[in-house]
Amino acid sequence: LLHDDRALAAGYGIEAATEESPQAPALFLVDRQQEILWMANPVPSVEDGLEEIAKLSRGLPKSTVNYPRRATNFLVDWWVHRKASRA
């Protein structure tokens, strides 16, 4: 979830809001290669938008798909032990 600093929207070819012409909220799902996978501009409702994003996200590869197995195991081990030490 990002707040547009007036450069993000322009980078994707969307006209930035101004004080004279505010834009309605928009939602974008952007992949790791910075390609837009889904866009709602304006978004009908945040709940509907987030539901759609959740559906699309299920089909995306996991964020660790390109990690070597050793690095993934290290991260999982670290996370489990970190959680256990807080309990």
C-alpha positions as CSV (number, residue, x, y, z in Angstrom):
1,L,0.0,0.0,0.0
2,L,1.6,3.2,-1.1
3,H,0.8,6.9,-0.9
4,D,1.5,8.6,-4.2
5,D,4.2,11.1,-4.0
6,R,3.0,12.5,-7.3
7,A,5.7,10.5,-9.2
8,L,4.3,7.0,-8.8
9,A,1.1,7.5,-10.8
10,A,3.0,9.5,-13.4
11,G,5.4,6.6,-13.8
12,Y,2.5,4.4,-14.8
13,G,0.9,7.0,-17.1
14,I,-1.8,8.1,-14.7
15,E,-2.4,11.8,-14.3
16,A,-1.5,12.9,-10.8
17,A,-4.1,14.7,-8.7
18,T,-3.8,18.4,-8.1
19,E,-5.6,20.7,-5.6
20,E,-7.8,21.8,-8.5
21,S,-8.6,18.3,-9.7
22,P,-8.3,15.7,-7.0
23,Q,-8.3,12.1,-8.1
24,A,-10.5,9.4,-6.6
25,P,-8.5,6.6,-4.8
26,A,-7.1,4.0,-7.1
27,L,-5.6,0.5,-6.3
28,F,-2.9,-1.2,-8.3
29,L,-1.3,-4.6,-8.0
30,V,2.3,-4.4,-9.2
31,D,4.6,-7.4,-9.6
32,R,8.3,-7.6,-8.8
33,Q,9.2,-6.5,-12.3
34,Q,7.1,-3.3,-11.7
35,E,4.4,-4.4,-14.2
36,I,0.8,-3.6,-13.4
37,L,-1.1,-6.8,-12.9
38,W,-4.4,-5.2,-11.9
39,M,-5.8,-1.7,-11.6
40,A,-9.0,-0.1,-10.4
41,N,-9.1,3.7,-11.1
42,P,-11.2,4.8,-9.4
43,V,-11.8,1.9,-7.1
44,P,-15.5,1.2,-6.4
45,S,-14.7,0.3,-2.8
46,V,-11.6,-0.7,-0.9
47,E,-13.2,-3.9,0.3
48,D,-14.0,-5.0,-3.3
49,G,-10.5,-4.0,-4.5
50,L,-8.7,-5.8,-1.7
51,E,-10.8,-8.9,-2.3
52,E,-9.9,-8.9,-6.0
53,I,-6.2,-8.3,-5.2
54,A,-6.3,-11.3,-2.7
55,K,-7.7,-13.5,-5.5
56,L,-5.0,-12.5,-8.0
57,S,-2.2,-12.8,-5.4
58,R,-3.0,-16.4,-4.8
59,G,-1.9,-17.2,-8.3
60,L,1.4,-15.4,-8.0
61,P,4.6,-17.2,-7.2
62,K,5.8,-17.0,-3.6
63,S,8.2,-14.2,-2.8
64,T,10.9,-16.8,-2.1
65,V,10.6,-18.6,-5.4
66,N,14.0,-17.5,-6.6
67,Y,15.7,-17.9,-3.2
68,P,18.2,-20.8,-2.9
69,R,16.7,-23.5,-0.6
70,R,19.4,-22.8,1.9
71,A,18.5,-19.2,2.3
72,T,14.8,-20.0,2.6
73,N,15.5,-22.6,5.3
74,F,17.6,-20.1,7.1
75,L,14.8,-17.5,7.0
76,V,12.2,-20.0,8.2
77,D,14.5,-21.2,11.0
78,W,15.2,-17.6,12.1
79,W,11.4,-16.8,12.1
80,V,10.4,-19.9,14.1
81,H,13.1,-19.3,16.7
82,R,12.3,-15.6,16.9
83,K,8.7,-16.3,17.5
84,A,9.5,-19.0,20.1
85,S,11.8,-16.7,22.1
86,R,9.0,-14.1,22.4
87,A,6.5,-16.6,23.8
